[in-house]
Amino acid sequence: MEIKILGKGCPKCQRLEVLAREAATEAGVRATFTKVKEMDEIVAYGVAVTPALVIDETLKCSGRLPQKSEIVAWLQGA
């Protein structure tokens, strides 16, 4: 499973990465994590506001920090 954190590296982007890593551990999912910082790549996902979370090339949320339980549910449903 591939998880991408989209954002320039602001505190919210960093927090999203921590939440995603914790959620992957909690869900028992093996995942690779990628940080996407280039604006042209971020915009290619249809994201206007960061942070954003992409799981297996599917945009799950943008512009907010989801609850860890939301991320766990997305990972288990993937």
Z-matrix of the N, CA and C atoms (Angstrom, degrees):
N
C 1 1.436
C 2 1.526 1 108.15
N 3 1.315 2 115.62 1 140.06
C 4 1.461 3 120.56 2 179.49
C 5 1.528 4 109.54 3 -115.33
N 6 1.315 5 115.02 4 127.93
C 7 1.458 6 121.57 5 178.13
C 8 1.518 7 108.06 6 -117.94
N 9 1.334 8 115.56 7 128.46
C 10 1.454 9 120.48 8 179.61
C 11 1.527 10 109.71 9 -117.39
N 12 1.319 11 114.20 10 135.11
C 13 1.457 12 122.04 11 174.95
C 14 1.525 13 105.76 12 -105.45
N 15 1.328 14 116.75 13 117.38
C 16 1.449 15 121.35 14 -178.87
C 17 1.516 16 109.58 15 -101.00
N 18 1.330 17 116.02 16 124.56
C 19 1.456 18 121.18 17 178.85
C 20 1.513 19 110.82 18 159.85
N 21 1.304 20 115.26 19 162.87
C 22 1.464 21 121.62 20 -176.36
C 23 1.521 22 114.38 21 -76.76
N 24 1.324 23 118.01 22 -11.09
C 25 1.458 24 120.28 23 179.50
C 26 1.519 25 113.44 24 111.68
N 27 1.309 26 116.75 25 18.15
C 28 1.469 27 121.63 26 178.52
C 29 1.534 28 109.66 27 -66.84
N 30 1.324 29 117.71 28 169.33
C 31 1.467 30 119.75 29 179.44
C 32 1.534 31 113.57 30 -55.99
N 33 1.328 32 118.54 31 -37.18
C 34 1.471 33 120.03 32 178.29
C 35 1.527 34 110.78 33 -66.52
N 36 1.321 35 117.27 34 -38.36
C 37 1.466 36 120.88 35 178.03
C 38 1.528 37 110.18 36 -64.63
N 39 1.317 38 115.85 37 -41.54
C 40 1.462 39 120.29 38 178.59
C 41 1.524 40 110.50 39 -65.06
N 42 1.318 41 116.93 40 -40.35
C 43 1.470 42 121.24 41 178.73
C 44 1.526 43 110.79 42 -64.89
N 45 1.345 44 117.04 43 -38.97
C 46 1.457 45 120.97 44 178.61
C 47 1.528 46 110.46 45 -62.15
N 48 1.315 47 116.89 46 -39.75
C 49 1.464 48 119.41 47 178.22
C 50 1.524 49 110.71 48 -63.42
N 51 1.318 50 117.33 49 -43.53
C 52 1.465 51 121.17 50 178.60
C 53 1.531 52 110.14 51 -60.52
N 54 1.340 53 116.20 52 -46.74
C 55 1.467 54 120.38 53 179.06
C 56 1.527 55 111.46 54 -60.29
N 57 1.320 56 116.65 55 -43.20
C 58 1.469 57 120.91 56 -178.49
C 59 1.529 58 110.96 57 -65.15
N 60 1.314 59 116.34 58 -41.43
C 61 1.468 60 119.56 59 178.61
C 62 1.533 61 110.76 60 -65.09
N 63 1.326 62 116.63 61 -43.56
C 64 1.467 63 120.36 62 177.80
C 65 1.525 64 110.72 63 -63.08
N 66 1.330 65 116.97 64 -40.99
C 67 1.462 66 121.37 65 -179.82
C 68 1.527 67 110.83 66 -64.92
N 69 1.323 68 117.22 67 -40.28
C 70 1.461 69 120.63 68 179.26
C 71 1.527 70 110.10 69 -62.99
N 72 1.310 71 116.69 70 -42.31
C 73 1.464 72 120.99 71 177.96
C 74 1.522 73 110.24 72 -63.24
N 75 1.332 74 115.39 73 -46.03
C 76 1.467 75 120.60 74 -179.22
C 77 1.528 76 111.86 75 -62.94
N 78 1.336 77 116.42 76 -36.49
C 79 1.460 78 121.07 77 -178.59
C 80 1.529 79 112.01 78 -82.88
N 81 1.323 80 117.10 79 -8.01
C 82 1.455 81 120.87 80 -179.02
C 83 1.517 82 112.75 81 70.33
N 84 1.331 83 115.99 82 33.51
C 85 1.464 84 121.88 83 -176.03
C 86 1.527 85 109.78 84 -105.73
N 87 1.310 86 115.53 85 133.57
C 88 1.467 87 120.65 86 172.68
C 89 1.519 88 106.96 87 -86.20
N 90 1.317 89 115.87 88 125.38
C 91 1.457 90 119.25 89 -176.33
C 92 1.516 91 110.97 90 -141.67
N 93 1.315 92 114.90 91 151.97
C 94 1.452 93 120.88 92 169.13
C 95 1.519 94 106.62 93 -103.14
N 96 1.312 95 115.98 94 141.36
C 97 1.454 96 121.75 95 -178.00
C 98 1.519 97 109.67 96 -112.72
N 99 1.325 98 115.11 97 133.71
C 100 1.449 99 121.65 98 178.72
C 101 1.517 100 108.77 99 -129.17
N 102 1.324 101 115.84 100 136.18
C 103 1.462 102 120.78 101 174.63
C 104 1.520 103 107.70 102 -99.31
N 105 1.310 104 116.49 103 126.56
C 106 1.463 105 121.93 104 178.08
C 107 1.519 106 106.87 105 -109.90
N 108 1.333 107 116.23 106 112.77
C 109 1.460 108 121.19 107 -175.39
C 110 1.523 109 113.69 108 -112.07
N 111 1.316 110 117.59 109 -15.39
C 112 1.469 111 121.48 110 -178.11
C 113 1.521 112 110.23 111 -77.76
N 114 1.331 113 116.74 112 125.99
C 115 1.464 114 121.16 113 -175.66
C 116 1.521 115 113.07 114 -59.07
N 117 1.329 116 118.44 115 -38.12
C 118 1.471 117 119.42 116 -179.66
C 119 1.530 118 111.30 117 -64.44
N 120 1.325 119 116.85 118 -34.70
C 121 1.463 120 120.39 119 177.01
C 122 1.526 121 110.72 120 -71.83
N 123 1.324 122 116.50 121 -39.44
C 124 1.464 123 121.36 122 179.22
C 125 1.528 124 109.89 123 -63.64
N 126 1.324 125 116.74 124 -46.44
C 127 1.468 126 121.95 125 -179.56
C 128 1.530 127 110.76 126 -64.02
N 129 1.325 128 117.66 127 -30.38
C 130 1.470 129 121.16 128 179.48
C 131 1.532 130 111.58 129 -62.28
N 132 1.322 131 117.36 130 -22.87
C 133 1.471 132 121.55 131 176.40
C 134 1.522 133 111.70 132 -86.45
N 135 1.329 134 117.28 133 -0.56
C 136 1.461 135 120.73 134 -179.24
C 137 1.521 136 112.57 135 82.92
N 138 1.320 137 116.48 136 18.98
C 139 1.461 138 121.70 137 -177.68
C 140 1.526 139 110.00 138 -93.13
N 141 1.331 140 115.34 139 127.85
C 142 1.463 141 121.23 140 176.58
C 143 1.523 142 110.95 141 -104.76
N 144 1.339 143 116.26 142 -28.40
C 145 1.464 144 121.49 143 -177.54
C 146 1.528 145 108.67 144 -129.71
N 147 1.327 146 115.60 145 130.01
C 148 1.460 147 120.70 146 177.31
C 149 1.516 148 109.12 147 -100.37
N 150 1.317 149 118.07 148 162.99
C 151 1.456 150 128.03 149 5.60
C 152 1.523 151 111.36 150 -77.75
N 153 1.326 152 114.46 151 161.16
C 154 1.460 153 120.16 152 177.48
C 155 1.526 154 108.71 153 -138.92
N 156 1.319 155 114.59 154 153.96
C 157 1.463 156 121.20 155 -178.08
C 158 1.520 157 109.05 156 -125.12
N 159 1.341 158 115.12 157 128.19
C 160 1.457 159 121.94 158 178.32
C 161 1.521 160 107.67 159 -121.92
N 162 1.339 161 116.05 160 128.18
C 163 1.462 162 121.38 161 177.90
C 164 1.518 163 107.49 162 -119.43
N 165 1.332 164 115.83 163 120.21
C 166 1.469 165 122.01 164 -178.25
C 167 1.532 166 111.19 165 47.83
N 168 1.334 167 114.97 166 50.32
C 169 1.472 168 123.96 167 176.20
C 170 1.528 169 114.28 168 66.45
N 171 1.329 170 118.11 169 15.43
C 172 1.468 171 121.81 170 175.88
C 173 1.519 172 108.44 171 -113.43
N 174 1.321 173 116.65 172 122.62
C 175 1.456 174 121.60 173 178.09
C 176 1.529 175 108.99 174 -69.24
N 177 1.328 176 116.30 175 122.69
C 178 1.465 177 121.08 176 -178.44
C 179 1.520 178 112.33 177 -100.57
N 180 1.321 179 118.00 178 -35.43
C 181 1.463 180 120.17 179 177.24
C 182 1.521 181 109.24 180 -163.13
N 183 1.324 182 115.02 181 156.67
C 184 1.464 183 120.20 182 174.89
C 185 1.517 184 109.04 183 -151.09
N 186 1.324 185 114.95 184 150.23
C 187 1.450 186 121.21 185 176.56
C 188 1.511 187 115.66 186 79.41
N 189 1.331 188 116.78 187 6.04
C 190 1.469 189 119.94 188 179.75
C 191 1.524 190 109.69 189 -155.26
N 192 1.316 191 114.46 190 164.42
C 193 1.459 192 120.57 191 173.87
C 194 1.526 193 108.10 192 -97.88
N 195 1.326 194 117.16 193 114.19
C 196 1.466 195 118.93 194 177.75
C 197 1.526 196 110.48 195 -73.79
N 198 1.315 197 115.53 196 160.51
C 199 1.455 198 120.72 197 173.28
C 200 1.532 199 108.35 198 -69.44
N 201 1.323 200 116.61 199 149.61
C 202 1.461 201 119.86 200 178.17
C 203 1.517 202 110.48 201 -58.03
N 204 1.329 203 117.80 202 -36.96
C 205 1.462 204 120.80 203 -179.72
C 206 1.533 205 111.30 204 -63.09
N 207 1.331 206 117.35 205 -33.34
C 208 1.468 207 120.66 206 176.10
C 209 1.528 208 110.15 207 -63.96
N 210 1.329 209 115.56 208 -45.22
C 211 1.462 210 120.10 209 -178.43
C 212 1.522 211 110.03 210 -64.40
N 213 1.323 212 116.95 211 -40.91
C 214 1.476 213 120.80 212 178.03
C 215 1.529 214 109.21 213 -59.28
N 216 1.313 215 117.28 214 -45.00
C 217 1.478 216 121.12 215 179.45
C 218 1.518 217 110.75 216 -62.33
N 219 1.322 218 118.16 217 -41.94
C 220 1.463 219 120.90 218 178.71
C 221 1.524 220 110.77 219 -63.21
N 222 1.336 221 115.95 220 -41.47
C 223 1.459 222 119.78 221 -179.84
C 224 1.515 223 111.74 222 -66.56
N 225 1.318 224 117.12 223 -40.38
C 226 1.451 225 120.28 224 179.77
C 227 1.518 226 111.88 225 -70.45
N 228 1.320 227 117.14 226 -26.77
C 229 1.460 228 121.46 227 179.35
C 230 1.520 229 114.00 228 -85.94
N 231 1.324 230 115.94 229 -9.01
C 232 1.477 231 119.75 230 -176.97
C 233 1.508 232 111.83 231 -80.76
